[in-house]
Amino acid sequence: MHLKRILLTLTLIVSISSFASEYKASDIIGTWLSEKKDGVIKVSLNEGQFRGHLLAFKKDKVDLGKVSLDKNNPDEKLKVRELRGIEMLWGFKFDDDEWSGGKIYDPISGKTYKSYMNLDGKNTLNLRGYVGIPLFGRTSVWTRIDKIPKFKE
């Protein structure tokens, strides 16, 4: 009888641990290459929220004295700011293998969307931006990178 109890307890522990979170909140922190491979975003934890800033953008030609501006922003005052360094992701909190409750700014369209993110392994980030409900959205897949690539035309 004692052996049956031990086996039952071990089975229960294994079952419960399989439901434990696969990821830690900090697993999303790092540098990511956008799906179109035209932007590099650094995700960090700041003031209790996960946020992402644009580190590099393919259309930037800083070495030629040209930088990309946020010209599609609906706020007239922000149309003259440089894209490099802008906050593209903000407001995300980690819960049950998902970073949710945040927003993403798309500098190409100038629009901001509700968003959530999850990992597919340690190096693939699925980011869903949507209007209203997630059903009406689009998922972009980003790849973790170690260094900022040299963008070519």
Summary of the structure (lengths in Angstrom):
residues: 153
radius of gyration: 19.9
end to end distance: 72.0
largest distance: 78.8
contacts: 390
relative contact order: 0.16
helix: 18%
strand: 44%
